[in-house]
Amino acid sequence: MKIIQITERLGTQRHIAAVRQGVLLNVPVIVIGAFAVMLNQVSIPWYQQVTQLFFGSAWEVFWQAVATAAREGISILLVLSISYFLALSHKKTSGKVHPLTAAFVAFVCLLVWIQPFTKAGIQGLPFEATGVGGIFFAVFTALLATEFFLWLTTVNRLGSRRLFADVADPILSQALACILPAAATILLFALLKDTMVLAHWHGIDMNLYRSFVDLFQQIQSPVVQLTLFYLVVHLLWFLGLHGNNIMEPVLESLQLDQMQSVFVLEASQSAGALTKTFLDVFGLIGGSGSTFSLLLALFVISRRGNMAWLARLSTIPAIFNINELLLFGLPVVLNPVLLIPFLVVPIVLTCMAYLAISHGMVAAVIQPVHWTTPPLISGYLATGSWTGAGLQLIGIAIGTLIYLPFVSLHEAQKNREMTSGLRQLTDEVAAAPALFRNHFLSRQDEAGTLARLLAHDLKHTLARNELFLEYQPQVDQHNRVVGIEALLRWSHPTYGRIPPILMIAVAEEAGLINAIGKWVLDTACRQLRDWKYSGLDGIRMAVNVSAIQLQSRTFVEELLAILHQNELENGELEIEITENIALNNDARTICNLDAMRRHGIRVAIDDFGMGHTSLRYIKHFPVDRLKIDGILSRDVIHDENCQKIIASIVALCSTLGIETVVEYVETEEQRNLLLELGCRQYQGYLYSPPLPAAEMVRYLLEQNKPQRKVVNRKQEHFGH
């Protein structure tokens, strides 16, 4: 637990979070560059012919241009994005300094540091500093320059905005106030650069890499050297950095590729020699962490839900050893549960392959294979034997078995976190005013992510007709059922029952509420028709509708059509609206309410007593029934104020000819007191929880004991 707590704190540390977010923002560019490299290396004849047909004889140059564009500017993109997120998280300058200003300053500082200075003048920017070779230095520059710049903006004499308070455009005001801090930051980096030039330490970024390479070259054993190298790569991935790209200059300096030319000569003496091809083919199947095994473990454990969706999305890239989507999407980054197999699996597979080749059980690696070559194919090409592919297959199976328990543990932990997040999101929705629950999908925090996930799943659930209704009876003082409320339910495959208030809020914001509302009305009316044909007559069906539904021009027409299709009388349906909707002055809502009343459709106000009640509304628009909310009924036994309020509401409604029903009636004592206060209809667990349709039939037969009616053939057809 301590490790998990430490990583959680690391994950929220603003510098690490900024680096992770900056890398995530550039994942599309990284993946595009990797795919371009892969497409440039495909040696299948028909593929080359098709590509040549579309892109000409120089088709390799086309893909190389895409790969170069994506890879050789990644350091610049990272310094901009990391600086932006770091400035965004700075509490003292939030709202005072635009994050893009800090990003631009950090970008200029990077240019000052990486451009070569000579006596003849400033030369152009080298690709080795702006591309994958400069990632580590770009991250360092973004953090240092941004923090120094933001600190300067808090210094009164440098960052004061009082001189520009009368500037009309606030962006211009912020920009003018940042001139001196920006100039001081850039000047500092220029002075540091000049000092290094005078000290003949040219190319600061490359010098840092050379120092790092020297540490590796001091290690005599190539096995230890390469094990340590890939350990560093995977630890960088764990921290949210693209380990392969950051360590690529070190890898080139170690000249692993040049070892291929002498490998064949050494094969007879050291069949298990460690080369880059050997490590790519047998140690890193699917990319860093041997994530092809991780992908298979996800398919075994997470057959539904968000991780299963991510696994399907990552499958095609993983076939070509492109694993950024999986590493950042799962995520493996700052995940202590997955860190262990992420480090262990490549080492286990590498040692297993080394021993197998060294003992002659598998053919030696005899030719280089590009890292984007799919598994099994790469094993065969590298060794020239099916034994190479067989070794990869065994390695994938072993890696999957190692990953399985950790993926299972990760999913359990993720489900607990998401369940907790679901409760928090539900509480936020419940606390927000009904008319202001339309901002959750646009939020860029965990609540927004969960809301968007629910919206996506709800859309597919509706399309697959997996929503369902439960029914709760409304009982009079003689324990006879006089009405039934249809309640929408959604059983999520991962999170279980989704609270209705959250489901409705997500549906409204996602634009699904009209389709869902129409389905609820049609399903509830069809169920009432079936009950009538079974002899269960004299019952009204109550259905809640959303404010958005009542703003539809076709709502009443659709409602009447549903009643007609199900052969119901208009008065057999009761539309429940919340108090906030009733008090809404929207012209279309009022028009629809008037139309329903003219057509004899009953209207009830739900949750009466929760909001800012306006009894004057009842005077201008008579309703058929008020539902007194649990905020009053739950405390009615011990709270005299609740008793007085309920008695007043019941007396007023009785004078106006309006029925009342009390919700959340749970005990006999509560019901008896409500009866003394004048309440004659009740709904709550004292009588029944919400029930499926089949159980509701049994409850109705027991409570109402209806006489069976003889129905004609047509009715039998409709009822069954």
VODORO-302241 format. One line per field, with one value per residue (C-alpha): x, y negated, z. Coordinates in steps of 0.25 Angstrom, whole numbers. Layout:
REM residues N
c1 (X/...);
c2 (Y/...);
c3 (Z/...);
//
This chain:
REM residues 720
c1 (0/12/17/3/2/16/13/-1/7/17/6/0/13/12/25/23/9/13/23/13/2/11/15/1/-3/8/4/-3/10/18/9/8/24/25/15/22/35/28/21/35/41/30/37/25/26/11/11/23/16/3/10/19/6/0/13/22/36/41/30/41/44/29/28/42/37/25/34/44/34/28/41/50/42/37/46/40/26/29/36/23/13/21/23/8/3/13/9/-6/-3/4/-5/1/0/-13/-22/-11/-1/-6/1/4/13/21/22/27/38/42/42/52/61/62/66/76/82/82/87/102/110/122/131/125/111/99/97/83/76/82/71/78/74/60/56/56/71/68/55/62/68/55/48/59/58/43/43/55/51/36/38/48/39/27/35/39/25/22/33/25/35/36/22/13/1/-4/2/-6/-19/-26/-22/-35/-31/-28/-18/-10/-10/-4/6/11/13/21/31/41/40/41/53/61/58/63/75/79/79/87/97/98/100/111/118/118/123/134/138/138/126/119/106/101/90/100/110/100/97/112/114/102/109/122/115/110/124/130/122/131/120/111/100/100/102/89/81/84/81/67/65/67/58/46/48/47/34/29/31/23/35/37/49/52/53/60/71/72/85/91/88/94/106/108/108/99/95/109/110/101/113/121/110/110/125/122/110/118/125/114/101/94/101/93/90/79/72/72/66/55/51/52/52/43/32/21/30/36/31/28/14/9/8/1/-9/-13/-14/-24/-32/-33/-36/-44/-54/-63/-61/-51/-39/-45/-48/-34/-28/-36/-31/-17/-17/-13/-1/3/5/16/22/16/11/9/-6/-6/5/-1/-16/-16/-7/6/11/13/5/13/4/8/23/27/23/27/41/42/36/46/58/51/49/63/70/61/64/79/80/72/81/94/90/87/72/68/75/84/81/87/82/76/61/54/47/33/33/22/24/26/30/42/46/46/54/64/68/64/57/43/50/51/36/34/43/35/22/27/32/18/11/21/20/5/5/14/5/-9/-9/-4/-14/-25/-20/-20/-34/-39/-32/-37/-51/-50/-45/-56/-67/-62/-62/-76/-81/-74/-79/-93/-92/-87/-99/-109/-103/-104/-117/-125/-123/-108/-104/-99/-84/-79/-75/-67/-59/-44/-43/-46/-61/-61/-54/-64/-76/-71/-69/-83/-89/-81/-86/-101/-101/-98/-107/-118/-115/-115/-128/-121/-128/-140/-151/-155/-168/-172/-187/-194/-204/-216/-220/-227/-214/-220/-211/-216/-204/-190/-178/-168/-154/-142/-131/-117/-108/-94/-85/-74/-80/-93/-106/-104/-112/-123/-120/-106/-111/-121/-111/-102/-113/-117/-103/-100/-113/-119/-130/-141/-138/-138/-150/-158/-153/-158/-171/-174/-169/-177/-190/-188/-186/-199/-206/-202/-206/-220/-221/-218/-230/-222/-230/-232/-217/-210/-196/-187/-174/-164/-160/-148/-148/-142/-153/-163/-156/-158/-169/-173/-174/-189/-191/-182/-188/-202/-197/-191/-204/-212/-203/-204/-219/-219/-228/-221/-225/-217/-204/-198/-186/-177/-169/-160/-163/-152/-158/-172/-166/-159/-164/-160/-171/-170/-170/-183/-189/-187/-192/-205/-206/-205/-216/-225/-224/-227/-213/-210/-199/-192/-181/-170/-161/-170/-163/-149/-147/-152/-166/-176/-190/-195/-191/-203/-212/-209/-207/-215/-208/-214/-205/-193/-183/-178/-163/-155/-148/-161/-166/-154/-153/-168/-168/-158/-159/-171/-168/-169/-182/-188/-182/-188/-202/-202/-199/-209/-220/-217/-217/-230/-236/-232/-236/-221/-217/-205/-196/-185/-171/-161/-171/-163/-170/-184/-182/-178/-190/-200/-195/-196/-211/-214/-208/-218/-209/-217/-207/-193/-181/-169/-162/-173/-181/-171/-157/-157/-160/-158/-171/-173/-172/-181/-192/-191/-192/-204/-211/-209/-212/-224/-230/-236/-247/-242/-247/-251/-243/-244/-234/-229/-226/-220/-210/-206/-205/-195);
c2 (0/-9/-8/-11/-23/-28/-26/-33/-45/-44/-44/-57/-64/-76/-74/-59/-61/-72/-63/-52/-61/-67/-53/-49/-61/-57/-42/-44/-50/-39/-28/-34/-34/-20/-15/-23/-16/-3/-5/-9/4/14/23/30/29/26/15/9/9/3/-8/-11/-12/-23/-30/-28/-21/-29/-23/-21/-36/-39/-30/-35/-49/-46/-39/-50/-61/-54/-50/-61/-72/-64/-71/-85/-79/-74/-86/-94/-84/-81/-96/-99/-88/-93/-107/-103/-96/-108/-113/-127/-130/-123/-133/-144/-138/-131/-117/-118/-130/-121/-111/-121/-126/-111/-109/-121/-116/-103/-109/-117/-105/-95/-104/-103/-116/-118/-130/-130/-132/-124/-112/-105/-96/-81/-70/-62/-73/-76/-61/-48/-51/-63/-59/-58/-72/-77/-72/-78/-92/-92/-90/-99/-111/-110/-110/-122/-130/-128/-131/-144/-148/-147/-158/-171/-180/-170/-164/-175/-177/-190/-198/-191/-190/-200/-191/-187/-173/-164/-155/-168/-172/-159/-159/-173/-169/-157/-164/-167/-153/-146/-155/-152/-137/-137/-145/-135/-124/-132/-135/-120/-117/-127/-122/-108/-113/-120/-108/-100/-91/-92/-84/-84/-73/-64/-66/-61/-49/-46/-47/-37/-28/-28/-22/-10/-8/-7/6/17/28/26/34/25/13/16/21/7/0/6/5/-11/-11/-4/-13/-25/-19/-17/-32/-36/-38/-32/-23/-18/-32/-38/-27/-25/-34/-26/-13/-18/-22/-8/-4/8/8/9/22/29/29/38/46/57/59/60/69/82/78/70/73/65/51/40/30/20/30/41/32/26/40/48/38/27/34/24/12/8/17/28/22/32/42/30/29/43/43/31/39/51/43/30/36/24/9/-1/7/17/5/0/14/15/1/5/18/14/4/15/25/15/13/-1/-1/-16/-15/-3/-9/-23/-18/-7/-13/-6/-20/-22/-9/-1/11/13/8/21/30/18/19/34/40/34/39/53/54/49/59/70/67/65/79/86/80/82/97/99/102/90/85/73/59/57/45/31/30/16/14/12/26/34/45/59/53/46/58/66/55/53/67/73/84/87/90/74/73/84/77/65/72/79/65/58/69/68/53/54/63/54/42/49/47/33/29/36/28/15/17/19/7/-1/4/-1/-15/-16/-12/-22/-32/-28/-31/-45/-48/-44/-53/-65/-63/-62/-75/-83/-90/-82/-93/-94/-79/-81/-82/-69/-63/-76/-75/-71/-63/-49/-53/-57/-45/-36/-44/-42/-28/-26/-34/-25/-13/-18/-21/-6/-1/-8/-3/11/9/13/3/8/3/6/3/-3/-3/-15/-10/-16/-16/-2/4/4/1/-11/-15/-10/-18/-13/-14/-14/-5/-3/9/5/17/11/2/9/1/-13/-23/-29/-43/-41/-33/-44/-56/-48/-45/-60/-65/-55/-57/-44/-48/-49/-35/-29/-36/-31/-17/-18/-24/-13/-2/-6/-8/6/12/5/11/25/24/19/31/40/34/24/11/-2/-5/-18/-17/-29/-33/-43/-52/-62/-77/-74/-65/-76/-86/-77/-82/-67/-62/-63/-57/-45/-43/-42/-33/-23/-23/-20/-9/-2/-4/-12/-24/-37/-38/-24/-31/-41/-50/-53/-66/-71/-84/-91/-88/-93/-106/-108/-119/-113/-115/-102/-95/-102/-100/-85/-84/-91/-82/-70/-75/-78/-63/-58/-53/-54/-63/-61/-69/-60/-63/-74/-81/-79/-92/-106/-103/-113/-109/-121/-112/-102/-114/-117/-103/-93/-79/-66/-61/-66/-56/-60/-57/-49/-61/-64/-50/-43/-52/-54/-46/-54/-67/-76/-86/-74/-70/-84/-86/-73/-76/-90/-84/-73/-83/-93/-82/-76/-90/-91/-77/-72/-58/-56/-44/-43/-37/-29/-23/-12/-9/-6/-18/-27/-23/-24/-38/-42/-37/-46/-58/-55/-47/-36/-31/-25/-20/-14/-1/1/6/11/7/5/19/25/26/41/39/26/35/44/32/26/40/41/26/23/37/34/42/48/42/49/43/45/51/38/34/48/45/32/37/48);
c3 (0/3/-11/-17/-8/-12/-27/-25/-19/-31/-41/-35/-33/-43/-50/-53/-56/-66/-73/-74/-80/-90/-95/-95/-104/-114/-114/-128/-134/-128/-133/-147/-147/-143/-153/-164/-161/-161/-175/-180/-176/-182/-192/-197/-213/-215/-204/-211/-224/-219/-212/-224/-232/-222/-218/-230/-231/-219/-210/-199/-199/-196/-184/-179/-180/-171/-161/-161/-160/-148/-141/-143/-137/-125/-115/-119/-118/-104/-99/-103/-97/-84/-81/-84/-74/-64/-65/-64/-51/-45/-34/-32/-46/-50/-58/-58/-68/-80/-81/-95/-92/-83/-94/-104/-94/-91/-106/-109/-97/-104/-117/-110/-104/-115/-127/-130/-127/-136/-139/-153/-147/-143/-151/-153/-143/-143/-145/-134/-124/-129/-131/-123/-119/-111/-103/-90/-91/-96/-83/-75/-82/-81/-66/-63/-72/-68/-53/-54/-63/-54/-42/-48/-52/-37/-34/-32/-40/-52/-53/-49/-57/-51/-62/-73/-65/-75/-87/-94/-97/-85/-93/-98/-83/-79/-90/-87/-72/-76/-85/-74/-68/-82/-85/-72/-74/-88/-85/-74/-83/-93/-83/-79/-93/-95/-83/-89/-102/-95/-88/-101/-97/-110/-111/-97/-100/-107/-96/-86/-94/-96/-81/-79/-90/-82/-70/-79/-85/-72/-70/-77/-78/-90/-83/-71/-80/-88/-76/-69/-82/-84/-69/-70/-83/-75/-63/-72/-78/-64/-61/-73/-82/-96/-91/-105/-111/-100/-99/-114/-115/-104/-112/-124/-117/-111/-126/-124/-139/-143/-135/-146/-156/-147/-141/-152/-149/-134/-135/-136/-123/-116/-122/-111/-114/-110/-122/-124/-133/-123/-112/-121/-126/-113/-101/-106/-113/-115/-111/-97/-86/-96/-97/-107/-94/-87/-98/-98/-82/-84/-94/-84/-72/-77/-87/-85/-80/-83/-83/-92/-102/-100/-103/-116/-120/-117/-125/-139/-134/-124/-136/-141/-128/-126/-112/-108/-108/-98/-89/-87/-89/-78/-72/-69/-65/-50/-48/-37/-40/-54/-52/-47/-59/-68/-63/-61/-74/-83/-74/-73/-88/-92/-82/-87/-102/-99/-92/-103/-114/-106/-104/-119/-116/-125/-138/-136/-140/-154/-160/-155/-155/-153/-140/-147/-152/-146/-136/-141/-155/-148/-141/-154/-162/-151/-149/-163/-156/-150/-137/-136/-137/-128/-117/-119/-117/-104/-99/-102/-94/-82/-82/-83/-70/-63/-66/-63/-48/-48/-59/-50/-38/-46/-51/-37/-33/-44/-42/-27/-32/-42/-32/-23/-34/-38/-24/-24/-38/-34/-21/-30/-40/-28/-22/-35/-38/-49/-59/-58/-60/-74/-71/-67/-81/-84/-71/-72/-59/-54/-53/-67/-72/-65/-70/-84/-82/-77/-89/-98/-92/-90/-105/-108/-97/-103/-117/-112/-104/-91/-82/-74/-65/-51/-45/-31/-26/-21/-10/-4/11/8/3/-11/-23/-30/-38/-42/-45/-56/-52/-62/-59/-65/-61/-65/-68/-60/-49/-47/-45/-49/-40/-49/-45/-51/-63/-67/-65/-75/-85/-85/-87/-98/-106/-103/-94/-104/-110/-96/-91/-103/-101/-86/-90/-100/-91/-79/-88/-94/-81/-75/-88/-85/-70/-75/-84/-72/-64/-56/-59/-52/-50/-55/-60/-56/-64/-61/-73/-74/-76/-90/-94/-91/-100/-112/-122/-125/-110/-109/-123/-120/-106/-112/-123/-112/-105/-117/-122/-108/-108/-95/-90/-89/-74/-71/-73/-63/-66/-55/-55/-45/-38/-45/-58/-53/-49/-63/-71/-84/-94/-101/-88/-83/-97/-96/-82/-86/-98/-89/-80/-92/-96/-83/-79/-64/-59/-46/-39/-34/-22/-17/-5/-10/-18/-17/-16/-22/-19/-28/-40/-36/-37/-51/-56/-48/-47/-43/-33/-24/-19/-6/-5/5/10/17/19/25/37/39/52/59/53/56/45/34/40/39/25/20/27/20/6/8/13/1/-9/-4/-5/-20/-23/-25/-20/-12/-11/0/-5/4/13/20/34/39/49/38/30/42/45/30/31/43/35/23/14/7/-4/-1/-9/-2/3/14/2/-8/-14/-29/-36/-49/-58/-54/-39/-40/-46/-34/-25/-32/-32/-17/-13/-23/-25/-38/-45/-58/-71/-84/-95/-110/-119/-123/-109/-106/-118/-113/-99/-102);
//
